[in-house]
Amino acid sequence: MVESLVRPPDDIYYTELENRYRSLRLFIPSLLKHIAFGASPAGKPVVEGYEWLKLHELRIKTKLAAPRDVITNSWQRYVLDDNDEIQIKAYTLCVFDELRKALRRRDIFVSPSWRYADPRAGLLQGEEWENTRPIVCRSLGLSNHPGHTLSAMALELDQT
């Protein structure tokens, strides 16, 4: 009863995760050992947190502190204690929660993979893109110069 009075109502999610932590611990070593992630710039903090967990799990003594960029505002009250120290169980849950979100947003990717591969891998670049650009823009019904399209969209947005 005291716990229900002390904890805020949105704490249910974390409490359920904390109760399932032991079963998650069974899979963490294999996951960290066998799967490597790459990232776009938006996913770098998540991959850094994941790599730190990998070092920590392998018991490699490192002087590097756990990366804090992966800790979102909603996770801060669980991950950081009163002395601003990181709670490893909560940090692990935070990293894996952010990992799941980043995979869905395609900010991080697994290689080799079809479904979760790097979305930038098949993009044309450099001279090849410049040669193909007019054809792609024409087939999409867009101007070859992005300034015209962007100004038309900005005008439409302003009018809306």
Secondary structure by P-SEA (a helix, b strand, c coil): ccccccccccaaaaaaaaaaaaaaaacaaaaaacbbbbbcccaaaaaaaaaaaaaaaacccccccccccccccccccccccccccccaaaaaaaaaaaaaaaaaacccccccccccccccccccccaaaaaaaaaaaaaacccccaaaaaaaaaaaaaac
